[in-house]
Amino acid sequence: MTGIRAPGARVDVDEARSRQQYLKAAGAIWVVYDEGLSRLPVVCTRCQARAGLTLQADAEAGSVRVICSDRHTTHDHRLTIAGVQEAIALGRAPGSEDIEITGATA
């Protein structure tokens, strides 16, 4: 019964944080292909914002959410949890300018 909680059960904050990781950029987030030869920006599909985005990688849900400064939450099929986690592991400082993430391959 992993992942199922009884109604009113207390949520372990550390456990929740380990499943959800965040990456915030002051500049643009770029999806990189072909070993850096191609770069495409991540964009909020509701307001077209390209800067100041936050990525939320939720391993339990198996998804990556794109959150803009207007708090729109969208998805980008080119992003993978592994790609976002790799960018986080590279030690990007919070509020870094532009960030590059390896795109999903078909």
C-alpha positions in Angstrom: 0.0 0.0 0.0 2.8 2.4 -0.7 1.6 5.9 -1.5 -1.8 5.5 0.2 -2.6 7.5 3.3 -5.5 7.1 5.7 -7.8 10.1 5.9 -6.4 12.6 8.4 -3.0 11.0 8.4 -0.1 13.3 8.9 2.1 14.0 5.8 5.9 13.5 6.3 7.2 16.8 4.9 10.7 15.5 4.3 9.3 12.5 2.4 7.2 14.9 0.3 10.2 17.1 -0.5 12.2 14.1 -1.5 9.6 13.2 -4.1 9.2 16.8 -5.4 12.2 18.8 -6.5 12.2 22.3 -7.8 14.4 24.3 -10.2 13.9 28.0 -10.5 15.5 30.2 -13.1 15.7 34.0 -13.2 16.4 33.8 -17.0 15.2 31.2 -19.5 15.1 27.4 -19.3 16.4 25.8 -22.5 15.8 22.3 -23.7 19.0 21.1 -25.4 19.2 18.5 -28.1 22.0 17.1 -30.4 24.8 17.7 -27.7 24.0 21.4 -27.5 23.5 22.1 -31.2 19.8 22.8 -30.8 18.1 24.8 -28.0 14.4 25.5 -27.6 13.0 27.6 -24.7 10.5 26.3 -22.2 7.5 28.5 -22.3 4.3 28.8 -20.2 1.6 27.7 -22.6 -1.0 30.0 -21.0 0.8 33.4 -21.0 3.9 32.6 -23.2 6.3 33.6 -20.3 9.9 32.5 -21.0 11.8 33.8 -18.0 11.3 33.3 -14.3 9.9 29.8 -14.6 10.0 27.1 -12.0 10.1 23.4 -12.8 8.7 21.0 -10.3 9.8 17.4 -10.8 7.4 15.0 -9.0 8.9 11.5 -9.1 5.8 9.9 -7.5 3.4 11.4 -10.1 6.0 10.9 -12.9 5.6 14.4 -14.2 7.4 17.7 -14.6 5.3 20.9 -14.1 6.2 24.3 -15.5 5.1 27.1 -13.2 5.4 30.8 -14.3 5.4 33.9 -12.2 1.7 34.3 -12.8 1.3 30.9 -11.1 0.0 29.1 -14.3 0.9 25.4 -14.1 1.5 23.7 -17.4 3.5 20.8 -18.8 6.2 20.4 -21.4 6.5 16.9 -22.9 10.2 17.6 -23.8 11.2 17.6 -20.1 11.9 14.5 -18.1 12.2 14.0 -14.4 15.7 12.7 -14.9 16.7 15.8 -16.9 15.4 18.2 -14.2 17.0 16.2 -11.4 20.3 16.2 -13.4 20.2 20.0 -13.6 19.5 20.3 -9.9 22.4 17.9 -9.2 24.7 20.1 -11.2 24.3 22.6 -8.4 22.4 25.4 -10.1 22.0 28.2 -7.6 18.5 29.2 -6.8 17.6 32.1 -9.2 20.3 31.2 -11.7 20.1 33.0 -15.0 19.6 30.7 -18.0 19.5 26.9 -17.4 20.0 24.2 -20.0 18.3 20.8 -19.6 18.8 17.8 -21.9 15.6 17.1 -23.7 13.7 13.8 -23.8 14.5 11.6 -26.8 11.9 9.8 -28.8 
